[in-house]
Structures are given as structure tokens and as C-alpha cells.
Amino acid sequence: MDVECLMHSLYEHWLWLWVWLTNQGAARATVILVFITAWYAYLTFRMAKAMNRQTRALMQPVISVDFNIDKKEFYPKGGFRVTNQGAQPVLLLDMRLECRLNGLMLFDEYLFYERHILPPNDDIGFKFDFLNRYEKKGMKVFSPGMASFNLQVVASDIGEEVILAYRKFSYWDVLTVKKGLPLRVRWKNIASFFKQRYFRILYRFRPPKLNLTRSKTQEHNAQTKESQIEISIPPDSNSPNGQ
């Protein structure tokens, strides 16, 4: 009985739809075409989004960060290495190493290696030593395990379409990854942009002067060397010595 009621209800709905299409068919066909077009547009959007994700997955940088710190080392020093483990070149945008010891934080920024291209299966290593700077801060006693290091490496593909921020903690030996450019790097890039424009305008109105004058010591050394040179002149043929 329930099946018969269901079939009867479906028949009534399809009959109502058929009557609705036959009356003013052109206008209602346009409405149906709009719905079908919207559905295909939605499917196309999903396909484009999936292809974009696959492309970004192929382009995104894949790096590993490893610390080289001796556990028996008393002083805050060691080394680290950044390796490109992906199949595409990696563009290093920023590297910052932080050292925390007794509540005091010091850091190193490797500005010389900004925008450095790291080929696939290639690596780059650095050594660091914060001992002198901590001694200048008044620290005299050190012990193994007191210092913790935090390294942040911001990398992207060559076109800078995918930017990832890797952060390695030496104490827990944990590597985290976040998408996007960190706020600190954004502010640094903005400041660098205005700094470059400032010096460009400054050098245009006040160009640097080259100091080509030699110091007195250099002039004295030059005169001394010249005075030591003996110039030999051949004798005259009319002179007795020449004869």
C-alpha cells in the first residue's frame, strides 16, 4: 500500500512538472537552462580549485632543517643545515636564528643569503657562536642544555606563488610549517622598500664623492721608492769615456 502511494505521488509530481513545462515553454525553458548553466559553472569552479591545489602542491618548497649541537657543549654555539628535499628549486626569503639563555634572547639574521636559490637535493650550512655577546651581557657561567635555539626559515618557489615558514626548535627537536609570509618579514620588506627609495633620492641630490687623494705616508713611501731607482745614461760618444 505504501509503495502504491509513493508511485502515485511521484506520478503526480512528474505530471505537474510536465504541465508546467508545456505552458509558456520558452520562458520556463530559459529558467531551466539558467539552472543547468549555474550547475556546470559550479562543477567547473570545483575542478579549477582542485587543479590549483595540485599545482601548488607540486610547486611548494620542501625543506628540512637540522641542528648540529653537541649535548655536552657548555657554550651557546653550534651549527645548522637547510636542505632542499623537493624536486623544484627553492628561494630562501628569510633566515633568523634566535638563542634564549636565562631569559635573554639574542638573534642572528642571515641577510646575505636572502633570495638565495637552493637547487634540488642541495643544502647550505652555517655555524653560530653567541658566547662573546652573552659575556658582554654579563654572563660568566654556562652549562650544557641551558641555551635553546629557534630557527625560522621562510622559503618559496621561484615565482613566489607558495610561501611557507618553517620553524625548528632545538629543545624539542620539532619542525613546524605555516603558510604565508610572517608579519615580521612583511614589516622588514616594507622598511627595506622605503629605505632603498630614501637612499636613491639622497644620492640623486647629494651624490657620494670619491676620495682619490693619497695619504702622506703613501706619498712618502712612493717618493722613497722613486729616489732609490738609479737611472743609467749611456756615455756621450764625444766624451773621453765614450771614446
MILUMLUM-877673 format. One record per residue (C-alpha): residue in one letter; residue number from 1; x negated, y negated, z negated. Coordinates in Angstrom, 1 decimal, padded with zeros to 4 digits. Layout:
! residues N
+------+-----+--------+--------+--------+
: code : pos :      u :      v :      w :
+------+-----+--------+--------+--------+
:    A : NUM :      X :      Y :      Z :
...
+------+-----+--------+--------+--------+
//
This chain:
! residues 243
+------+-----+--------+--------+--------+
: code : pos :      u :      v :      w :
+------+-----+--------+--------+--------+
:    M :   1 :  000.0 :  000.0 :  000.0 :
:    D :   2 : -002.8 : -002.4 : -000.8 :
:    V :   3 : -004.5 : -001.6 :  002.5 :
:    E :   4 : -001.4 : -002.4 :  004.4 :
:    C :   5 : -001.0 : -005.7 :  002.6 :
:    L :   6 : -004.7 : -006.6 :  003.3 :
:    M :   7 : -004.3 : -005.8 :  007.0 :
:    H :   8 : -001.1 : -007.8 :  007.2 :
:    S :   9 : -002.8 : -010.8 :  005.5 :
:    L :  10 : -005.7 : -010.6 :  008.0 :
:    Y :  11 : -003.4 : -010.4 :  010.9 :
:    E :  12 : -001.5 : -013.5 :  009.7 :
:    H :  13 : -004.8 : -015.4 :  009.3 :
:    W :  14 : -006.1 : -014.5 :  012.8 :
:    L :  15 : -002.6 : -015.2 :  014.3 :
:    W :  16 : -002.7 : -018.7 :  012.6 :
:    L :  17 : -006.2 : -019.3 :  014.0 :
:    W :  18 : -005.2 : -018.3 :  017.5 :
:    V :  19 : -002.2 : -020.6 :  017.4 :
:    W :  20 : -004.4 : -023.4 :  016.1 :
:    L :  21 : -006.8 : -023.0 :  019.0 :
:    T :  22 : -004.2 : -022.8 :  021.7 :
:    N :  23 : -002.6 : -026.1 :  020.6 :
:    Q :  24 : -004.8 : -029.0 :  021.6 :
:    G :  25 : -007.6 : -026.6 :  022.6 :
:    A :  26 : -010.1 : -029.2 :  023.9 :
:    A :  27 : -010.3 : -031.3 :  020.7 :
:    R :  28 : -010.4 : -028.2 :  018.4 :
:    A :  29 : -013.0 : -026.5 :  020.6 :
:    T :  30 : -015.2 : -029.6 :  020.2 :
:    V :  31 : -014.9 : -029.2 :  016.4 :
:    I :  32 : -015.9 : -025.6 :  016.6 :
:    L :  33 : -018.8 : -026.5 :  018.8 :
:    V :  34 : -020.0 : -029.1 :  016.3 :
:    F :  35 : -019.9 : -026.5 :  013.5 :
:    I :  36 : -021.8 : -023.9 :  015.7 :
:    T :  37 : -024.5 : -026.6 :  016.6 :
:    A :  38 : -024.9 : -027.5 :  012.9 :
:    W :  39 : -025.4 : -023.9 :  012.0 :
:    Y :  40 : -028.1 : -023.4 :  014.7 :
:    A :  41 : -029.7 : -026.6 :  013.6 :
:    Y :  42 : -029.9 : -025.3 :  010.0 :
:    L :  43 : -031.4 : -022.0 :  011.2 :
:    T :  44 : -034.0 : -023.9 :  013.3 :
:    F :  45 : -034.9 : -026.0 :  010.3 :
:    R :  46 : -035.5 : -022.9 :  008.2 :
:    M :  47 : -037.7 : -021.3 :  010.9 :
:    A :  48 : -039.7 : -024.5 :  011.3 :
:    K :  49 : -040.2 : -024.7 :  007.5 :
:    A :  50 : -041.3 : -021.1 :  007.4 :
:    M :  51 : -043.8 : -021.7 :  010.2 :
:    N :  52 : -045.1 : -024.8 :  008.4 :
:    R :  53 : -045.7 : -022.8 :  005.3 :
:    Q :  54 : -047.6 : -020.1 :  007.2 :
:    T :  55 : -049.7 : -022.8 :  008.9 :
:    R :  56 : -050.5 : -024.4 :  005.6 :
:    A :  57 : -051.4 : -021.0 :  004.1 :
:    L :  58 : -053.9 : -020.5 :  006.9 :
:    M :  59 : -055.4 : -024.0 :  006.5 :
:    Q :  60 : -055.6 : -024.3 :  002.8 :
:    P :  61 : -059.0 : -024.2 :  001.2 :
:    V :  62 : -060.0 : -021.1 : -000.7 :
:    I :  63 : -063.0 : -021.7 : -003.0 :
:    S :  64 : -064.4 : -020.1 : -006.2 :
:    V :  65 : -066.2 : -022.0 : -009.0 :
:    D :  66 : -068.7 : -020.2 : -011.2 :
:    F :  67 : -070.7 : -021.5 : -014.1 :
:    N :  68 : -074.2 : -020.3 : -014.9 :
:    I :  69 : -074.7 : -020.9 : -018.6 :
:    D :  70 : -076.7 : -018.9 : -020.9 :
:    K :  71 : -074.8 : -018.0 : -024.0 :
:    K :  72 : -077.9 : -018.2 : -026.1 :
:    E :  73 : -078.8 : -021.7 : -024.8 :
:    F :  74 : -078.9 : -024.3 : -027.6 :
:    Y :  75 : -078.7 : -027.4 : -025.4 :
:    P :  76 : -075.9 : -028.6 : -023.2 :
:    K :  77 : -077.3 : -027.6 : -019.9 :
:    G :  78 : -076.8 : -025.0 : -017.2 :
:    G :  79 : -075.6 : -024.8 : -013.6 :
:    F :  80 : -072.6 : -024.1 : -011.4 :
:    R :  81 : -071.9 : -023.0 : -007.9 :
:    V :  82 : -069.0 : -023.7 : -005.5 :
:    T :  83 : -068.3 : -021.0 : -002.8 :
:    N :  84 : -066.1 : -021.2 :  000.2 :
:    Q :  85 : -064.3 : -017.8 :  000.4 :
:    G :  86 : -061.9 : -018.7 :  003.2 :
:    A :  87 : -062.1 : -018.4 :  006.9 :
:    Q :  88 : -062.0 : -022.1 :  007.6 :
:    P :  89 : -064.4 : -024.9 :  006.7 :
:    V :  90 : -063.7 : -026.8 :  003.5 :
:    L :  91 : -064.0 : -030.6 :  003.0 :
:    L :  92 : -065.1 : -031.5 : -000.6 :
:    L :  93 : -063.4 : -034.7 : -001.6 :
:    D :  94 : -064.5 : -035.0 : -005.2 :
:    M :  95 : -066.5 : -033.1 : -007.9 :
:    R :  96 : -066.6 : -034.1 : -011.5 :
:    L :  97 : -068.2 : -032.2 : -014.4 :
:    E :  98 : -067.2 : -033.0 : -018.0 :
:    C :  99 : -069.1 : -032.0 : -021.1 :
:    R : 100 : -067.5 : -032.1 : -024.5 :
:    L : 101 : -069.6 : -031.8 : -027.7 :
:    N : 102 : -068.4 : -032.7 : -031.2 :
:    G : 103 : -065.6 : -034.8 : -029.9 :
:    L : 104 : -067.8 : -036.8 : -027.5 :
:    M : 105 : -067.2 : -036.4 : -023.7 :
:    L : 106 : -069.8 : -037.2 : -021.0 :
:    F : 107 : -069.4 : -036.6 : -017.3 :
:    D : 108 : -071.2 : -036.4 : -014.0 :
:    E : 109 : -069.7 : -037.3 : -010.7 :
:    Y : 110 : -071.5 : -036.0 : -007.6 :
:    L : 111 : -070.8 : -038.9 : -005.3 :
:    F : 112 : -073.5 : -038.0 : -002.8 :
:    Y : 113 : -071.6 : -034.8 : -001.9 :
:    E : 114 : -068.2 : -036.5 : -001.3 :
:    R : 115 : -066.7 : -035.5 :  002.0 :
:    H : 116 : -069.3 : -032.7 :  002.3 :
:    I : 117 : -068.2 : -029.9 :  004.7 :
:    L : 118 : -068.7 : -026.4 :  003.4 :
:    P : 119 : -068.7 : -023.7 :  006.1 :
:    P : 120 : -067.0 : -020.4 :  005.5 :
:    N : 121 : -068.9 : -017.9 :  003.3 :
:    D : 122 : -071.3 : -020.7 :  002.3 :
:    D : 123 : -072.0 : -022.1 : -001.2 :
:    I : 124 : -073.5 : -025.1 : -002.9 :
:    G : 125 : -075.1 : -025.1 : -006.3 :
:    F : 126 : -076.1 : -027.7 : -008.9 :
:    K : 127 : -077.9 : -027.9 : -012.2 :
:    F : 128 : -077.0 : -030.2 : -015.1 :
:    D : 129 : -078.5 : -031.3 : -018.3 :
:    F : 130 : -076.8 : -033.6 : -020.8 :
:    L : 131 : -079.4 : -033.3 : -023.6 :
:    N : 132 : -081.0 : -036.7 : -023.2 :
:    R : 133 : -077.7 : -038.5 : -023.1 :
:    Y : 134 : -076.5 : -036.8 : -026.2 :
:    E : 135 : -079.7 : -037.5 : -028.0 :
:    K : 136 : -079.3 : -041.2 : -027.1 :
:    K : 137 : -075.8 : -041.0 : -028.7 :
:    G : 138 : -077.5 : -039.9 : -032.0 :
:    M : 139 : -077.0 : -036.1 : -031.8 :
:    K : 140 : -080.0 : -034.1 : -033.0 :
:    V : 141 : -078.6 : -030.7 : -034.0 :
:    F : 142 : -077.4 : -028.3 : -031.3 :
:    S : 143 : -076.3 : -024.7 : -031.4 :
:    P : 144 : -075.1 : -022.1 : -028.8 :
:    G : 145 : -071.5 : -022.4 : -027.8 :
:    M : 146 : -071.0 : -025.9 : -029.2 :
:    A : 147 : -070.6 : -027.6 : -025.7 :
:    S : 148 : -067.7 : -026.8 : -023.4 :
:    F : 149 : -067.7 : -027.7 : -019.7 :
:    N : 150 : -064.9 : -028.6 : -017.5 :
:    L : 151 : -065.4 : -028.8 : -013.7 :
:    Q : 152 : -062.9 : -030.3 : -011.2 :
:    V : 153 : -063.4 : -029.7 : -007.5 :
:    V : 154 : -060.9 : -031.4 : -005.1 :
:    A : 155 : -061.1 : -029.8 : -001.6 :
:    S : 156 : -059.0 : -029.8 :  001.6 :
:    D : 157 : -059.1 : -028.6 :  005.1 :
:    I : 158 : -060.9 : -030.7 :  007.8 :
:    G : 159 : -057.7 : -032.6 :  008.7 :
:    E : 160 : -056.9 : -033.2 :  005.0 :
:    E : 161 : -053.4 : -031.7 :  005.5 :
:    V : 162 : -053.6 : -029.4 :  002.5 :
:    I : 163 : -055.4 : -030.8 : -000.6 :
:    L : 164 : -056.0 : -028.6 : -003.7 :
:    A : 165 : -057.5 : -029.5 : -007.0 :
:    Y : 166 : -059.5 : -026.6 : -008.6 :
:    R : 167 : -060.4 : -026.9 : -012.3 :
:    K : 168 : -062.7 : -024.4 : -014.1 :
:    F : 169 : -063.0 : -024.2 : -017.9 :
:    S : 170 : -066.2 : -022.7 : -019.1 :
:    Y : 171 : -064.9 : -021.8 : -022.6 :
:    W : 172 : -062.0 : -019.7 : -021.5 :
:    D : 173 : -063.5 : -018.8 : -018.1 :
:    V : 174 : -060.2 : -019.8 : -016.4 :
:    L : 175 : -059.7 : -021.3 : -012.9 :
:    T : 176 : -056.5 : -023.3 : -012.3 :
:    V : 177 : -055.3 : -024.7 : -009.0 :
:    K : 178 : -052.9 : -027.7 : -008.4 :
:    K : 179 : -051.5 : -029.1 : -005.2 :
:    G : 180 : -052.2 : -032.7 : -004.2 :
:    L : 181 : -054.7 : -035.4 : -004.9 :
:    P : 182 : -055.3 : -036.1 : -008.6 :
:    L : 183 : -054.4 : -039.6 : -009.9 :
:    R : 184 : -058.0 : -040.3 : -010.9 :
:    V : 185 : -059.2 : -039.6 : -007.4 :
:    R : 186 : -056.4 : -041.8 : -005.9 :
:    W : 187 : -057.4 : -044.7 : -008.0 :
:    K : 188 : -061.1 : -044.2 : -007.2 :
:    N : 189 : -060.3 : -044.2 : -003.4 :
:    I : 190 : -058.2 : -047.4 : -003.8 :
:    A : 191 : -061.0 : -049.1 : -005.7 :
:    S : 192 : -063.6 : -047.9 : -003.1 :
:    F : 193 : -061.5 : -049.3 : -000.3 :
:    F : 194 : -061.3 : -052.8 : -001.8 :
:    K : 195 : -065.0 : -052.7 : -002.8 :
:    Q : 196 : -066.0 : -052.0 :  000.8 :
:    R : 197 : -063.9 : -054.8 :  002.1 :
:    Y : 198 : -065.3 : -057.2 : -000.5 :
:    F : 199 : -068.9 : -056.5 :  000.4 :
:    R : 200 : -068.1 : -056.6 :  004.1 :
:    I : 201 : -066.7 : -060.1 :  003.7 :
:    L : 202 : -069.5 : -061.1 :  001.4 :
:    Y : 203 : -072.2 : -060.0 :  003.8 :
:    R : 204 : -070.5 : -061.8 :  006.7 :
:    F : 205 : -070.7 : -065.2 :  004.9 :
:    R : 206 : -073.9 : -064.5 :  002.9 :
:    P : 207 : -076.0 : -062.0 :  004.9 :
:    P : 208 : -078.8 : -060.4 :  002.9 :
:    K : 209 : -082.3 : -061.9 :  003.5 :
:    L : 210 : -085.2 : -059.7 :  004.3 :
:    N : 211 : -088.3 : -060.4 :  002.2 :
:    L : 212 : -091.2 : -059.8 :  004.5 :
:    T : 213 : -093.8 : -061.7 :  002.5 :
:    R : 214 : -096.7 : -059.6 :  001.2 :
:    S : 215 : -097.8 : -059.9 : -002.4 :
:    K : 216 : -101.1 : -061.4 : -003.4 :
:    T : 217 : -102.5 : -058.0 : -004.3 :
:    Q : 218 : -101.7 : -056.6 : -000.9 :
:    E : 219 : -103.3 : -059.7 :  000.8 :
:    H : 220 : -106.4 : -059.4 : -001.4 :
:    N : 221 : -106.8 : -055.7 : -000.5 :
:    A : 222 : -106.3 : -056.5 :  003.2 :
:    Q : 223 : -109.0 : -059.2 :  003.1 :
:    T : 224 : -111.3 : -056.9 :  001.2 :
:    K : 225 : -110.9 : -054.2 :  003.8 :
:    E : 226 : -111.4 : -056.6 :  006.6 :
:    S : 227 : -114.6 : -058.1 :  005.0 :
:    Q : 228 : -116.1 : -054.6 :  004.8 :
:    I : 229 : -115.8 : -054.0 :  008.5 :
:    E : 230 : -119.1 : -054.6 :  010.3 :
:    I : 231 : -118.9 : -055.7 :  013.9 :
:    S : 232 : -121.9 : -054.7 :  016.1 :
:    I : 233 : -122.6 : -057.0 :  019.0 :
:    P : 234 : -125.0 : -055.8 :  021.7 :
:    P : 235 : -128.1 : -058.0 :  022.1 :
:    D : 236 : -128.4 : -060.5 :  024.9 :
:    S : 237 : -130.5 : -059.4 :  027.9 :
:    N : 238 : -132.4 : -062.7 :  027.9 :
:    S : 239 : -133.4 : -062.4 :  024.3 :
:    P : 240 : -136.7 : -060.7 :  023.3 :
:    N : 241 : -134.9 : -057.9 :  021.6 :
:    G : 242 : -132.8 : -057.2 :  024.8 :
:    Q : 243 : -136.0 : -057.1 :  026.8 :
+------+-----+--------+--------+--------+
//
